[in-house]
């Protein structure tokens, strides 16, 4: 699918070909980027080709055990391993190693583009694509440090190991890398992000929703500063996504547009359509995650209990309007949020690669990130306003008199006495319900140091639990063996 060949970072091409074959290739045998059009196409490859959905969801509290009698696949790796917070050594679909590889491939493309953009022949015309490459590089490193290092702690030293921040194209087969610290990684992310945003003006993209346009860049910045705990910057960037910071009419409308769409391809296309205002940025990812035979029928996954909890009452006074469907048995549920398309490499043989169009940033997330930032700053009226806008599109037959979020209702619902805490809990609860299977809950678990419990059912229905606490090293996904062996990247402690 890539239009320009790029050098694979950390020699991850070894996963697909022999070492001898790789070393027989000149690492600098790259396509010559001699015009802005080629530069723009190269930057278009600077995004991860694989997804993080299975990793994030299976580590979170959005999943459970359907039990040994569940009519699904009980050894459907990597789901059982992820559910138990075990290190996954496999490199296949939905594994941490696959995601690590895919992100660094995108970073390699970004660095090649940035190297090419220094050519004086481009002039100012190259600035938007240089900006896009900087932001893509920042995004890739941000996602890696989020999954493979300790969570950033606002006000903390953040001196624990980060992940290798790669700032230049590879010119030799094997490079030794230091992880730096979480603090140093965040500093470089911020530098790339802010510089990149300043260069985006005037850019032209044939399909804007597949690129870091200004709107997508600000959505990323809002998420980044949410992790940093710089609340005013979250608000400022969220307000730049839509004119006047107005999210009304720009978020998913479950009570209108989607209400009567049947369970079909049309519904999945609605979720992932680039024409939808709520999809700020999309990207194709090689994945079987959406298939009922994958995440859907795993013994450990989206259970009836999780469905009932997510479909229950909210602090607004009524449940959210969303739907789940049974597949392959009454205990196997799946949310059809992703549209899979199949790229045939041999139509006659019926073989090829499955892809899903994955929303990387949505207006819904940005709105709720702004709501939390308002609450953190004590601007509870603004936070509640955002929550109520969100609720109008989620609660069927929404009535502002009976379904509006208030401090009093939130305090009662969560049984807390502090006004600010009550609204923050409301925001997090809204996000947990609304973004089920989208991977975002794991980010909130990391930021708020939430303990996760996973249950196990035996044949008699007896239930036991394991926990993943805030300081548990297993919250950091393990550095892939390829990186530790080939590039001396320090593994995470266990």
ZITAKA-V635514 format. One line per field, one symbol per residue. ss: DSSP state (~ for helix, > for strand, _ for the rest). phi: phi as a letter, one per 40 degrees, with the letter a starting at -180 (. if undefined). psi: psi as a letter, one per 40 degrees, with the letter a starting at -180 (. if undefined). Layout:
# ZITAKA-V635514
ss=???
phi=???
psi=???
This chain:
# ZITAKA-V635514
ss=________~~~~~~~___~~~~~____________~~~~~~~~______>__~~~~~~~____>>_______>_____~~~~~____________~~~~~~~~~~~~~~~~~~~~~______~~~~~~~~~~~~~~~~~~~~~~~~~~____________>___________________>~~~~~~~~~~~~~~~~~~________~~~___~~~~~~~~~~~~~~~__~~~~~~~~~___~~~___________________~~~~~~~_______>>>>>>>>_____~~~~~_>_>>__~~~~~~~______________>>______>>_____>>>>>>>____>>>>>>>>>>>>~~~~~~~~~~~~~~___~~~~~~~~~~~~~______________~~~~~~~~____~~~~~~~~~~~~~~~~_____~~~~~~~~____>>>>>>_____>>>>>>____~~~_____~~~~~~~_______
phi=.ccbcbcccgfccdcbaccdccccbcdccbcccbacccccccccccbdcbbbdcdcccccccbaccgccccbccbcccccccccfcccccbccgcdcccddcccccccccccccccccccccgcccdccccccccccccdcccccccbacccbdgccfccdcbdccbaccbbcbbcbccgbdccccccdcccccccdcbcdgcbbcbdccbccdcccccccccdccccgccccdcccccccbdggcccgbbdbccbdcdbcccaddcccdcbccccccccabacbcabdccccbccbcdbicbcccdccccccbcchacccabbbcaghccbbacccbccbbcccacccgbibcbbcbccabccccccccdccdcccgcccccccccccccccbccfdbccbbccbccccccccfbbcccccccccdccdcdccbdgcgcccccccccfccbbbcbbcccgcbbbbbbcdbccccccccdddccccbfcccccb
psi=diehhihhiffeedeeiiddddeehhdegiihgeiddddddddeefiheiieddddddeafeiaheieehfahefgiedddddefihhdieaheidddddddddddddddddddddeeheddaededddddddddddddddddddddeiiihhheidfeihbihhheiiheidhhhiieaiddddddddddddddddeedheihhdgdeeigidddddddddddeddefgddddddddeedihefheheeihgdecdedehihadddddddfheehddhdhiihhhieddhdebddeidhahidddddddeaiieeeiiigiiiihhfidehiihgehhhihhhdgddefiahhiihhhdhiddddddddddddddeegdddddddddddddedhhfhhddeeihidddddddefiehddddddddddddddddfheeeddddddddefhhhhhihhadeehhiiiigideheeehiihiddddddefhhiii.
